[in-house]
Amino acid sequence: MDQDAARTARESLELVFQMSNILDTGLDRQTLSVLIALCDLGVNPEALAAVVKEFRRDPPITSSTPSSN
């Protein structure tokens, strides 16, 4: 990636992050970057939005203590 392309990518991500903050999405730069990359690869943006909403609605269950068998 040349310097101009890298600069444009950084500026675009910064713009998307600012819009995300205005819309109060709670998404960080890294998450936005991954979502943008997935869209660039052809993943349906509406499907991605549904997945993000689902993860926020029902976070994965994690255990702070290992289970004993």
N, CA, C and O atoms as a Maestro MAE file, in Angstrom:
{
 s_m_m2io_version
 :::
 2.0.0
}

f_m_ct {
 s_m_title
 :::
 protein
 m_atom[276] {
  # First column is atom index #
  i_m_mmod_type
  r_m_x_coord
  r_m_y_coord
  r_m_z_coord
  i_m_residue_number
  s_m_chain_name
  s_m_pdb_residue_name
  s_m_pdb_atom_name
  i_m_atomic_number
  :::
  1 25 0.858 -1.174 0.000 1 A "MET " " N  " 7
  2 3 0.000 0.000 0.000 1 A "MET " " CA " 6
  3 2 0.905 1.238 0.000 1 A "MET " " C  " 6
  4 15 1.786 1.363 0.850 1 A "MET " " O  " 8
  5 25 0.689 2.142 -0.942 2 A "ASP " " N  " 7
  6 3 1.533 3.329 -0.981 2 A "ASP " " CA " 6
  7 2 1.099 4.341 0.078 2 A "ASP " " C  " 6
  8 15 0.065 4.170 0.723 2 A "ASP " " O  " 8
  9 25 1.880 5.374 0.246 3 A "GLN " " N  " 7
  10 3 1.627 6.352 1.308 3 A "GLN " " CA " 6
  11 2 0.302 7.080 1.124 3 A "GLN " " C  " 6
  12 15 -0.407 7.320 2.101 3 A "GLN " " O  " 8
  13 25 -0.042 7.434 -0.102 4 A "ASP " " N  " 7
  14 3 -1.311 8.129 -0.342 4 A "ASP " " CA " 6
  15 2 -2.505 7.244 -0.005 4 A "ASP " " C  " 6
  16 15 -3.477 7.704 0.595 4 A "ASP " " O  " 8
  17 25 -2.429 5.987 -0.390 5 A "ALA " " N  " 7
  18 3 -3.525 5.058 -0.089 5 A "ALA " " CA " 6
  19 2 -3.651 4.844 1.411 5 A "ALA " " C  " 6
  20 15 -4.761 4.787 1.939 5 A "ALA " " O  " 8
  21 25 -2.528 4.726 2.097 6 A "ALA " " N  " 7
  22 3 -2.556 4.533 3.550 6 A "ALA " " CA " 6
  23 2 -3.137 5.761 4.244 6 A "ALA " " C  " 6
  24 15 -3.924 5.636 5.182 6 A "ALA " " O  " 8
  25 25 -2.748 6.943 3.783 7 A "ARG " " N  " 7
  26 3 -3.270 8.180 4.371 7 A "ARG " " CA " 6
  27 2 -4.771 8.287 4.139 7 A "ARG " " C  " 6
  28 15 -5.517 8.656 5.046 7 A "ARG " " O  " 8
  29 25 -5.211 7.970 2.941 8 A "THR " " N  " 7
  30 3 -6.638 8.017 2.624 8 A "THR " " CA " 6
  31 2 -7.416 7.031 3.480 8 A "THR " " C  " 6
  32 15 -8.505 7.350 3.957 8 A "THR " " O  " 8
  33 25 -6.869 5.836 3.680 9 A "ALA " " N  " 7
  34 3 -7.525 4.826 4.520 9 A "ALA " " CA " 6
  35 2 -7.642 5.317 5.960 9 A "ALA " " C  " 6
  36 15 -8.687 5.149 6.589 9 A "ALA " " O  " 8
  37 25 -6.574 5.923 6.485 10 A "ARG " " N  " 7
  38 3 -6.616 6.449 7.856 10 A "ARG " " CA " 6
  39 2 -7.638 7.571 7.993 10 A "ARG " " C  " 6
  40 15 -8.388 7.626 8.968 10 A "ARG " " O  " 8
  41 25 -7.660 8.466 7.003 11 A "GLU " " N  " 7
  42 3 -8.614 9.581 7.037 11 A "GLU " " CA " 6
  43 2 -10.047 9.068 6.938 11 A "GLU " " C  " 6
  44 15 -10.941 9.573 7.618 11 A "GLU " " O  " 8
  45 25 -10.262 8.075 6.101 12 A "SER " " N  " 7
  46 3 -11.601 7.496 5.963 12 A "SER " " CA " 6
  47 2 -12.046 6.839 7.256 12 A "SER " " C  " 6
  48 15 -13.188 7.006 7.684 12 A "SER " " O  " 8
  49 25 -11.142 6.092 7.878 13 A "LEU " " N  " 7
  50 3 -11.481 5.438 9.140 13 A "LEU " " CA " 6
  51 2 -11.785 6.489 10.212 13 A "LEU " " C  " 6
  52 15 -12.710 6.316 11.005 13 A "LEU " " O  " 8
  53 25 -11.018 7.562 10.237 14 A "GLU " " N  " 7
  54 3 -11.256 8.623 11.211 14 A "GLU " " CA " 6
  55 2 -12.629 9.258 10.988 14 A "GLU " " C  " 6
  56 15 -13.339 9.540 11.954 14 A "GLU " " O  " 8
  57 25 -13.007 9.483 9.747 15 A "LEU " " N  " 7
  58 3 -14.317 10.041 9.431 15 A "LEU " " CA " 6
  59 2 -15.432 9.095 9.872 15 A "LEU " " C  " 6
  60 15 -16.416 9.523 10.474 15 A "LEU " " O  " 8
  61 25 -15.272 7.816 9.569 16 A "VAL " " N  " 7
  62 3 -16.272 6.826 9.978 16 A "VAL " " CA " 6
  63 2 -16.365 6.767 11.505 16 A "VAL " " C  " 6
  64 15 -17.460 6.652 12.055 16 A "VAL " " O  " 8
  65 25 -15.225 6.847 12.187 17 A "PHE " " N  " 7
  66 3 -15.222 6.824 13.645 17 A "PHE " " CA " 6
  67 2 -15.943 8.051 14.210 17 A "PHE " " C  " 6
  68 15 -16.691 7.936 15.181 17 A "PHE " " O  " 8
  69 25 -15.723 9.212 13.614 18 A "GLN " " N  " 7
  70 3 -16.421 10.420 14.065 18 A "GLN " " CA " 6
  71 2 -17.930 10.289 13.865 18 A "GLN " " C  " 6
  72 15 -18.711 10.666 14.738 18 A "GLN " " O  " 8
  73 25 -18.334 9.756 12.719 19 A "MET " " N  " 7
  74 3 -19.762 9.538 12.463 19 A "MET " " CA " 6
  75 2 -20.335 8.537 13.456 19 A "MET " " C  " 6
  76 15 -21.453 8.704 13.944 19 A "MET " " O  " 8
  77 25 -19.572 7.507 13.750 20 A "SER " " N  " 7
  78 3 -19.990 6.493 14.713 20 A "SER " " CA " 6
  79 2 -20.209 7.114 16.086 20 A "SER " " C  " 6
  80 15 -21.168 6.781 16.782 20 A "SER " " O  " 8
  81 25 -19.312 8.020 16.471 21 A "ASN " " N  " 7
  82 3 -19.459 8.694 17.764 21 A "ASN " " CA " 6
  83 2 -20.679 9.603 17.782 21 A "ASN " " C  " 6
  84 15 -21.396 9.655 18.781 21 A "ASN " " O  " 8
  85 25 -20.923 10.315 16.698 22 A "ILE " " N  " 7
  86 3 -22.099 11.183 16.615 22 A "ILE " " CA " 6
  87 2 -23.369 10.353 16.757 22 A "ILE " " C  " 6
  88 15 -24.325 10.768 17.414 22 A "ILE " " O  " 8
  89 25 -23.369 9.176 16.134 23 A "LEU " " N  " 7
  90 3 -24.529 8.290 16.202 23 A "LEU " " CA " 6
  91 2 -24.562 7.455 17.480 23 A "LEU " " C  " 6
  92 15 -25.497 6.686 17.705 23 A "LEU " " O  " 8
  93 25 -23.541 7.613 18.309 24 A "ASP " " N  " 7
  94 3 -23.442 6.926 19.598 24 A "ASP " " CA " 6
  95 2 -23.559 5.404 19.451 24 A "ASP " " C  " 6
  96 15 -24.322 4.754 20.166 24 A "ASP " " O  " 8
  97 25 -22.782 4.852 18.506 25 A "THR " " N  " 7
  98 3 -22.822 3.408 18.271 25 A "THR " " CA " 6
  99 2 -22.034 2.618 19.305 25 A "THR " " C  " 6
  100 15 -22.324 1.448 19.556 25 A "THR " " O  " 8
  101 25 -21.034 3.263 19.906 26 A "GLY " " N  " 7
  102 3 -20.201 2.560 20.870 26 A "GLY " " CA " 6
  103 2 -19.142 1.669 20.233 26 A "GLY " " C  " 6
  104 15 -18.486 0.891 20.925 26 A "GLY " " O  " 8
  105 25 -18.972 1.777 18.917 27 A "LEU " " N  " 7
  106 3 -17.981 0.958 18.226 27 A "LEU " " CA " 6
  107 2 -16.630 1.662 18.245 27 A "LEU " " C  " 6
  108 15 -16.542 2.871 18.034 27 A "LEU " " O  " 8
  109 25 -15.581 0.887 18.500 28 A "ASP " " N  " 7
  110 3 -14.237 1.470 18.506 28 A "ASP " " CA " 6
  111 2 -13.637 1.411 17.098 28 A "ASP " " C  " 6
  112 15 -14.206 0.806 16.188 28 A "ASP " " O  " 8
  113 25 -12.486 2.047 16.944 29 A "ARG " " N  " 7
  114 3 -11.844 2.111 15.625 29 A "ARG " " CA " 6
  115 2 -11.520 0.725 15.077 29 A "ARG " " C  " 6
  116 15 -11.712 0.465 13.889 29 A "ARG " " O  " 8
  117 25 -11.034 -0.155 15.930 30 A "GLN " " N  " 7
  118 3 -10.663 -1.488 15.464 30 A "GLN " " CA " 6
  119 2 -11.886 -2.248 14.948 30 A "GLN " " C  " 6
  120 15 -11.826 -2.878 13.892 30 A "GLN " " O  " 8
  121 25 -12.984 -2.189 15.682 31 A "THR " " N  " 7
  122 3 -14.206 -2.867 15.254 31 A "THR " " CA " 6
  123 2 -14.709 -2.280 13.945 31 A "THR " " C  " 6
  124 15 -15.085 -3.015 13.032 31 A "THR " " O  " 8
  125 25 -14.716 -0.955 13.856 32 A "LEU " " N  " 7
  126 3 -15.146 -0.314 12.616 32 A "LEU " " CA " 6
  127 2 -14.260 -0.726 11.448 32 A "LEU " " C  " 6
  128 15 -14.749 -0.965 10.344 32 A "LEU " " O  " 8
  129 25 -12.970 -0.809 11.694 33 A "SER " " N  " 7
  130 3 -12.035 -1.208 10.648 33 A "SER " " CA " 6
  131 2 -12.346 -2.616 10.148 33 A "SER " " C  " 6
  132 15 -12.332 -2.866 8.943 33 A "SER " " O  " 8
  133 25 -12.624 -3.523 11.060 34 A "VAL " " N  " 7
  134 3 -12.964 -4.902 10.677 34 A "VAL " " CA " 6
  135 2 -14.272 -4.928 9.892 34 A "VAL " " C  " 6
  136 15 -14.376 -5.622 8.880 34 A "VAL " " O  " 8
  137 25 -15.272 -4.174 10.356 35 A "LEU " " N  " 7
  138 3 -16.559 -4.142 9.664 35 A "LEU " " CA " 6
  139 2 -16.415 -3.569 8.250 35 A "LEU " " C  " 6
  140 15 -17.021 -4.077 7.307 35 A "LEU " " O  " 8
  141 25 -15.617 -2.515 8.109 36 A "ILE " " N  " 7
  142 3 -15.376 -1.934 6.788 36 A "ILE " " CA " 6
  143 2 -14.669 -2.936 5.887 36 A "ILE " " C  " 6
  144 15 -15.025 -3.081 4.717 36 A "ILE " " O  " 8
  145 25 -13.674 -3.624 6.424 37 A "ALA " " N  " 7
  146 3 -12.946 -4.622 5.631 37 A "ALA " " CA " 6
  147 2 -13.883 -5.733 5.168 37 A "ALA " " C  " 6
  148 15 -13.788 -6.188 4.028 37 A "ALA " " O  " 8
  149 25 -14.777 -6.169 6.033 38 A "LEU " " N  " 7
  150 3 -15.733 -7.206 5.647 38 A "LEU " " CA " 6
  151 2 -16.662 -6.717 4.537 38 A "LEU " " C  " 6
  152 15 -16.968 -7.459 3.604 38 A "LEU " " O  " 8
  153 25 -17.107 -5.464 4.643 39 A "CYS " " N  " 7
  154 3 -17.934 -4.890 3.577 39 A "CYS " " CA " 6
  155 2 -17.152 -4.830 2.271 39 A "CYS " " C  " 6
  156 15 -17.696 -5.129 1.208 39 A "CYS " " O  " 8
  157 25 -15.880 -4.445 2.344 40 A "ASP " " N  " 7
  158 3 -15.034 -4.391 1.145 40 A "ASP " " CA " 6
  159 2 -14.881 -5.768 0.502 40 A "ASP " " C  " 6
  160 15 -14.685 -5.880 -0.708 40 A "ASP " " O  " 8
  161 25 -14.972 -6.811 1.321 41 A "LEU " " N  " 7
  162 3 -14.869 -8.183 0.800 41 A "LEU " " CA " 6
  163 2 -16.201 -8.714 0.280 41 A "LEU " " C  " 6
  164 15 -16.281 -9.841 -0.209 41 A "LEU " " O  " 8
  165 25 -17.246 -7.890 0.390 42 A "GLY " " N  " 7
  166 3 -18.532 -8.279 -0.176 42 A "GLY " " CA " 6
  167 2 -19.569 -8.760 0.818 42 A "GLY " " C  " 6
  168 15 -20.650 -9.185 0.412 42 A "GLY " " O  " 8
  169 25 -19.270 -8.705 2.122 43 A "VAL " " N  " 7
  170 3 -20.254 -9.115 3.111 43 A "VAL " " CA " 6
  171 2 -21.381 -8.084 3.143 43 A "VAL " " C  " 6
  172 15 -21.130 -6.881 3.072 43 A "VAL " " O  " 8
  173 25 -22.595 -8.548 3.247 44 A "ASN " " N  " 7
  174 3 -23.764 -7.676 3.269 44 A "ASN " " CA " 6
  175 2 -23.740 -6.784 4.514 44 A "ASN " " C  " 6
  176 15 -23.716 -7.303 5.630 44 A "ASN " " O  " 8
  177 25 -23.744 -5.447 4.351 45 A "PRO " " N  " 7
  178 3 -23.703 -4.536 5.505 45 A "PRO " " CA " 6
  179 2 -24.893 -4.688 6.444 45 A "PRO " " C  " 6
  180 15 -24.752 -4.536 7.657 45 A "PRO " " O  " 8
  181 25 -26.066 -4.987 5.888 46 A "GLU " " N  " 7
  182 3 -27.241 -5.172 6.735 46 A "GLU " " CA " 6
  183 2 -27.086 -6.424 7.604 46 A "GLU " " C  " 6
  184 15 -27.504 -6.439 8.761 46 A "GLU " " O  " 8
  185 25 -26.488 -7.461 7.043 47 A "ALA " " N  " 7
  186 3 -26.249 -8.675 7.821 47 A "ALA " " CA " 6
  187 2 -25.233 -8.406 8.932 47 A "ALA " " C  " 6
  188 15 -25.389 -8.890 10.053 47 A "ALA " " O  " 8
  189 25 -24.191 -7.628 8.615 48 A "LEU " " N  " 7
  190 3 -23.211 -7.265 9.651 48 A "LEU " " CA " 6
  191 2 -23.873 -6.470 10.773 48 A "LEU " " C  " 6
  192 15 -23.612 -6.712 11.951 48 A "LEU " " O  " 8
  193 25 -24.728 -5.523 10.402 49 A "ALA " " N  " 7
  194 3 -25.427 -4.721 11.412 49 A "ALA " " CA " 6
  195 2 -26.287 -5.615 12.299 49 A "ALA " " C  " 6
  196 15 -26.354 -5.407 13.510 49 A "ALA " " O  " 8
  197 25 -26.936 -6.595 11.713 50 A "ALA " " N  " 7
  198 3 -27.767 -7.517 12.496 50 A "ALA " " CA " 6
  199 2 -26.917 -8.331 13.471 50 A "ALA " " C  " 6
  200 15 -27.322 -8.565 14.609 50 A "ALA " " O  " 8
  201 25 -25.745 -8.757 13.022 51 A "VAL " " N  " 7
  202 3 -24.850 -9.528 13.892 51 A "VAL " " CA " 6
  203 2 -24.361 -8.664 15.050 51 A "VAL " " C  " 6
  204 15 -24.336 -9.118 16.194 51 A "VAL " " O  " 8
  205 25 -23.972 -7.420 14.760 52 A "VAL " " N  " 7
  206 3 -23.511 -6.518 15.817 52 A "VAL " " CA " 6
  207 2 -24.624 -6.286 16.828 52 A "VAL " " C  " 6
  208 15 -24.382 -6.322 18.035 52 A "VAL " " O  " 8
  209 25 -25.837 -6.050 16.350 53 A "LYS " " N  " 7
  210 3 -26.981 -5.842 17.254 53 A "LYS " " CA " 6
  211 2 -27.220 -7.082 18.117 53 A "LYS " " C  " 6
  212 15 -27.494 -6.972 19.313 53 A "LYS " " O  " 8
  213 25 -27.115 -8.249 17.508 54 A "GLU " " N  " 7
  214 3 -27.343 -9.494 18.252 54 A "GLU " " CA " 6
  215 2 -26.300 -9.684 19.339 54 A "GLU " " C  " 6
  216 15 -26.632 -10.070 20.460 54 A "GLU " " O  " 8
  217 25 -25.027 -9.414 19.013 55 A "PHE " " N  " 7
  218 3 -23.972 -9.540 20.020 55 A "PHE " " CA " 6
  219 2 -24.188 -8.561 21.167 55 A "PHE " " C  " 6
  220 15 -23.912 -8.888 22.321 55 A "PHE " " O  " 8
  221 25 -24.667 -7.394 20.867 56 A "ARG " " N  " 7
  222 3 -24.902 -6.400 21.920 56 A "ARG " " CA " 6
  223 2 -26.103 -6.767 22.773 56 A "ARG " " C  " 6
  224 15 -26.122 -6.503 23.975 56 A "ARG " " O  " 8
  225 25 -27.094 -7.369 22.158 57 A "ARG " " N  " 7
  226 3 -28.309 -7.732 22.872 57 A "ARG " " CA " 6
  227 2 -28.055 -8.902 23.823 57 A "ARG " " C  " 6
  228 15 -28.567 -8.932 24.942 57 A "ARG " " O  " 8
  229 25 -27.274 -9.845 23.367 58 A "ASP " " N  " 7
  230 3 -27.065 -11.072 24.119 58 A "ASP " " CA " 6
  231 2 -25.575 -11.399 24.150 58 A "ASP " " C  " 6
  232 15 -25.109 -12.246 23.389 58 A "ASP " " O  " 8
  233 25 -24.809 -10.714 25.048 59 A "PRO " " N  " 7
  234 3 -23.373 -10.949 25.058 59 A "PRO " " CA " 6
  235 2 -23.027 -12.388 25.412 59 A "PRO " " C  " 6
  236 15 -23.773 -13.046 26.137 59 A "PRO " " O  " 8
  237 25 -21.902 -12.881 24.907 60 A "PRO " " N  " 7
  238 3 -21.518 -14.270 25.200 60 A "PRO " " CA " 6
  239 2 -21.298 -14.477 26.681 60 A "PRO " " C  " 6
  240 15 -20.838 -13.579 27.386 60 A "PRO " " O  " 8
  241 25 -21.622 -15.646 27.140 61 A "ILE " " N  " 7
  242 3 -21.442 -15.998 28.538 61 A "ILE " " CA " 6
  243 2 -19.994 -16.413 28.738 61 A "ILE " " C  " 6
  244 15 -19.488 -17.301 28.051 61 A "ILE " " O  " 8
  245 25 -19.330 -15.753 29.696 62 A "THR " " N  " 7
  246 3 -17.961 -16.121 30.021 62 A "THR " " CA " 6
  247 2 -17.899 -16.416 31.501 62 A "THR " " C  " 6
  248 15 -18.678 -15.889 32.295 62 A "THR " " O  " 8
  249 25 -16.980 -17.248 31.845 63 A "SER " " N  " 7
  250 3 -16.802 -17.637 33.243 63 A "SER " " CA " 6
  251 2 -15.445 -17.165 33.702 63 A "SER " " C  " 6
  252 15 -14.446 -17.346 33.005 63 A "SER " " O  " 8
  253 25 -15.405 -16.554 34.887 64 A "SER " " N  " 7
  254 3 -14.129 -16.084 35.410 64 A "SER " " CA " 6
  255 2 -13.394 -17.191 36.145 64 A "SER " " C  " 6
  256 15 -12.205 -17.057 36.437 64 A "SER " " O  " 8
  257 25 -14.087 -18.287 36.449 65 A "THR " " N  " 7
  258 3 -13.447 -19.424 37.119 65 A "THR " " CA " 6
  259 2 -13.561 -20.634 36.207 65 A "THR " " C  " 6
  260 15 -14.594 -20.844 35.570 65 A "THR " " O  " 8
  261 25 -12.510 -21.420 36.146 66 A "PRO " " N  " 7
  262 3 -12.583 -22.629 35.297 66 A "PRO " " CA " 6
  263 2 -13.571 -23.624 35.874 66 A "PRO " " C  " 6
  264 15 -13.692 -23.768 37.091 66 A "PRO " " O  " 8
  265 25 -14.271 -24.303 34.991 67 A "SER " " N  " 7
  266 3 -15.227 -25.303 35.451 67 A "SER " " CA " 6
  267 2 -14.478 -26.575 35.822 67 A "SER " " C  " 6
  268 15 -13.478 -26.933 35.199 67 A "SER " " O  " 8
  269 25 -14.974 -27.238 36.834 68 A "SER " " N  " 7
  270 3 -14.342 -28.495 37.246 68 A "SER " " CA " 6
  271 2 -15.192 -29.659 36.779 68 A "SER " " C  " 6
  272 15 -16.421 -29.595 36.831 68 A "SER " " O  " 8
  273 25 -14.560 -30.704 36.332 69 A "ASN " " N  " 7
  274 3 -15.275 -31.898 35.845 69 A "ASN " " CA " 6
  275 2 -15.185 -33.007 36.812 69 A "ASN " " C  " 6
  276 15 -15.727 -34.085 36.567 69 A "ASN " " O  " 8
  :::
 }
 m_bond[275] {
  # First column is bond index #
  i_m_from
  i_m_to
  i_m_order
  :::
  1 1 2 1
  2 2 3 1
  3 3 4 2
  4 3 5 1
  5 5 6 1
  6 6 7 1
  7 7 8 2
  8 7 9 1
  9 9 10 1
  10 10 11 1
  11 11 12 2
  12 11 13 1
  13 13 14 1
  14 14 15 1
  15 15 16 2
  16 15 17 1
  17 17 18 1
  18 18 19 1
  19 19 20 2
  20 19 21 1
  21 21 22 1
  22 22 23 1
  23 23 24 2
  24 23 25 1
  25 25 26 1
  26 26 27 1
  27 27 28 2
  28 27 29 1
  29 29 30 1
  30 30 31 1
  31 31 32 2
  32 31 33 1
  33 33 34 1
  34 34 35 1
  35 35 36 2
  36 35 37 1
  37 37 38 1
  38 38 39 1
  39 39 40 2
  40 39 41 1
  41 41 42 1
  42 42 43 1
  43 43 44 2
  44 43 45 1
  45 45 46 1
  46 46 47 1
  47 47 48 2
  48 47 49 1
  49 49 50 1
  50 50 51 1
  51 51 52 2
  52 51 53 1
  53 53 54 1
  54 54 55 1
  55 55 56 2
  56 55 57 1
  57 57 58 1
  58 58 59 1
  59 59 60 2
  60 59 61 1
  61 61 62 1
  62 62 63 1
  63 63 64 2
  64 63 65 1
  65 65 66 1
  66 66 67 1
  67 67 68 2
  68 67 69 1
  69 69 70 1
  70 70 71 1
  71 71 72 2
  72 71 73 1
  73 73 74 1
  74 74 75 1
  75 75 76 2
  76 75 77 1
  77 77 78 1
  78 78 79 1
  79 79 80 2
  80 79 81 1
  81 81 82 1
  82 82 83 1
  83 83 84 2
  84 83 85 1
  85 85 86 1
  86 86 87 1
  87 87 88 2
  88 87 89 1
  89 89 90 1
  90 90 91 1
  91 91 92 2
  92 91 93 1
  93 93 94 1
  94 94 95 1
  95 95 96 2
  96 95 97 1
  97 97 98 1
  98 98 99 1
  99 99 100 2
  100 99 101 1
  101 101 102 1
  102 102 103 1
  103 103 104 2
  104 103 105 1
  105 105 106 1
  106 106 107 1
  107 107 108 2
  108 107 109 1
  109 109 110 1
  110 110 111 1
  111 111 112 2
  112 111 113 1
  113 113 114 1
  114 114 115 1
  115 115 116 2
  116 115 117 1
  117 117 118 1
  118 118 119 1
  119 119 120 2
  120 119 121 1
  121 121 122 1
  122 122 123 1
  123 123 124 2
  124 123 125 1
  125 125 126 1
  126 126 127 1
  127 127 128 2
  128 127 129 1
  129 129 130 1
  130 130 131 1
  131 131 132 2
  132 131 133 1
  133 133 134 1
  134 134 135 1
  135 135 136 2
  136 135 137 1
  137 137 138 1
  138 138 139 1
  139 139 140 2
  140 139 141 1
  141 141 142 1
  142 142 143 1
  143 143 144 2
  144 143 145 1
  145 145 146 1
  146 146 147 1
  147 147 148 2
  148 147 149 1
  149 149 150 1
  150 150 151 1
  151 151 152 2
  152 151 153 1
  153 153 154 1
  154 154 155 1
  155 155 156 2
  156 155 157 1
  157 157 158 1
  158 158 159 1
  159 159 160 2
  160 159 161 1
  161 161 162 1
  162 162 163 1
  163 163 164 2
  164 163 165 1
  165 165 166 1
  166 166 167 1
  167 167 168 2
  168 167 169 1
  169 169 170 1
  170 170 171 1
  171 171 172 2
  172 171 173 1
  173 173 174 1
  174 174 175 1
  175 175 176 2
  176 175 177 1
  177 177 178 1
  178 178 179 1
  179 179 180 2
  180 179 181 1
  181 181 182 1
  182 182 183 1
  183 183 184 2
  184 183 185 1
  185 185 186 1
  186 186 187 1
  187 187 188 2
  188 187 189 1
  189 189 190 1
  190 190 191 1
  191 191 192 2
  192 191 193 1
  193 193 194 1
  194 194 195 1
  195 195 196 2
  196 195 197 1
  197 197 198 1
  198 198 199 1
  199 199 200 2
  200 199 201 1
  201 201 202 1
  202 202 203 1
  203 203 204 2
  204 203 205 1
  205 205 206 1
  206 206 207 1
  207 207 208 2
  208 207 209 1
  209 209 210 1
  210 210 211 1
  211 211 212 2
  212 211 213 1
  213 213 214 1
  214 214 215 1
  215 215 216 2
  216 215 217 1
  217 217 218 1
  218 218 219 1
  219 219 220 2
  220 219 221 1
  221 221 222 1
  222 222 223 1
  223 223 224 2
  224 223 225 1
  225 225 226 1
  226 226 227 1
  227 227 228 2
  228 227 229 1
  229 229 230 1
  230 230 231 1
  231 231 232 2
  232 231 233 1
  233 233 234 1
  234 234 235 1
  235 235 236 2
  236 235 237 1
  237 237 238 1
  238 238 239 1
  239 239 240 2
  240 239 241 1
  241 241 242 1
  242 242 243 1
  243 243 244 2
  244 243 245 1
  245 245 246 1
  246 246 247 1
  247 247 248 2
  248 247 249 1
  249 249 250 1
  250 250 251 1
  251 251 252 2
  252 251 253 1
  253 253 254 1
  254 254 255 1
  255 255 256 2
  256 255 257 1
  257 257 258 1
  258 258 259 1
  259 259 260 2
  260 259 261 1
  261 261 262 1
  262 262 263 1
  263 263 264 2
  264 263 265 1
  265 265 266 1
  266 266 267 1
  267 267 268 2
  268 267 269 1
  269 269 270 1
  270 270 271 1
  271 271 272 2
  272 271 273 1
  273 273 274 1
  274 274 275 1
  275 275 276 2
  :::
 }
}
